[in-house]
C-alpha cells in the first residue's frame, strides 16, 4: 500500500531478476531500522545499496542490478525520505 511519503520511480533501464522484468521501484520513508541496516557496510555505495534495498523491500541482489544512469533519479526522489543520511554518509 502506497503512503503519501512513498515515491515510485520508473527505471530507464529495466532490470531482469529471477525471471521477472522490473521497470519501476517504490521506496518508503526511512525508519531508524532502515538506516541501521547500513551500519555494517564499509563504503558509500555499499551503504546506498543496502538502504535502497531496505526502503524498497527488494533484495540487495536486485538493487545491485540498478544501472548507474538511474541512480541519480532515484537518489533525487529518495533523499528527502532519509533525513540527513546521504549528507552524513556521502
C-alpha positions as CSV (number, residue, x, y, z in Angstrom):
1,X,0.0,0.0,0.0
2,X,1.4,3.4,-1.0
3,X,1.5,6.2,1.5
4,X,1.9,9.9,0.9
5,X,5.6,9.6,1.6
6,X,6.2,6.7,-0.8
7,X,7.8,7.5,-4.1
8,X,7.7,5.4,-7.3
9,X,10.4,5.7,-9.9
10,X,10.4,4.3,-13.4
11,X,13.7,2.8,-14.4
12,X,15.2,3.9,-17.7
13,X,16.9,0.5,-17.9
14,X,14.7,-2.4,-16.8
15,X,16.2,-5.0,-14.5
16,X,15.9,-8.7,-15.1
17,X,15.8,-10.5,-11.8
18,X,14.7,-14.1,-11.0
19,X,12.8,-14.4,-14.3
20,X,10.9,-11.1,-14.0
21,X,11.4,-7.7,-15.5
22,X,11.4,-4.8,-13.1
23,X,10.6,-1.5,-14.7
24,X,9.8,0.7,-11.6
25,X,10.5,0.7,-7.9
26,X,8.7,2.2,-5.0
27,X,10.5,3.4,-1.9
28,X,9.1,4.3,1.6
29,X,10.2,6.8,4.1
30,X,13.2,5.6,6.1
31,X,12.9,4.4,9.7
32,X,15.8,4.2,12.1
33,X,15.8,0.5,11.4
34,X,16.2,1.1,7.7
35,X,19.2,3.4,8.4
36,X,20.7,0.9,10.8
37,X,21.0,-1.8,8.1
38,X,23.7,0.2,6.5
39,X,26.0,0.2,9.6
40,X,27.9,-3.0,8.5
41,X,28.7,-1.6,5.1
42,X,32.2,-0.1,4.5
43,X,31.7,2.3,1.7
44,X,29.2,4.9,0.5
45,X,27.9,2.8,-2.5
46,X,27.5,-0.3,-0.3
47,X,25.5,1.8,2.2
48,X,23.4,3.2,-0.6
49,X,22.7,-0.3,-1.9
50,X,21.6,-1.6,1.5
51,X,19.4,1.4,2.2
52,X,17.7,1.3,-1.2
53,X,17.0,-2.4,-0.6
54,X,15.5,-1.7,2.8
55,X,13.4,1.2,1.5
56,X,12.1,-0.7,-1.5
57,X,11.6,-4.1,0.2
58,X,13.7,-5.6,-2.5
59,X,16.8,-7.8,-2.2
60,X,20.3,-6.4,-2.2
61,X,20.9,-8.6,-5.3
62,X,18.1,-6.8,-7.2
63,X,19.3,-3.3,-6.1
64,X,22.8,-4.1,-7.3
65,X,21.4,-4.5,-10.8
66,X,20.1,-0.9,-11.0
67,X,22.0,0.9,-13.7
68,X,24.2,3.8,-12.7
69,X,22.2,6.0,-15.1
70,X,19.1,5.5,-12.9
71,X,20.8,6.1,-9.6
72,X,20.8,10.0,-9.8
73,X,17.0,10.0,-10.4
74,X,16.4,7.5,-7.6
75,X,18.5,9.5,-5.1
76,X,16.9,12.8,-6.0
77,X,13.5,11.4,-5.0
78,X,14.6,9.2,-2.1
79,X,17.0,11.6,-0.4
80,X,14.1,13.7,1.2
81,X,12.8,10.5,2.7
82,X,16.1,9.7,4.6
83,X,16.7,12.8,6.7
84,X,20.4,13.6,6.6
85,X,21.6,10.1,5.7
86,X,23.2,11.0,2.4
87,X,24.8,14.2,3.7
88,X,26.3,12.3,6.6
89,X,27.4,9.3,4.6
90,X,28.1,10.8,1.2
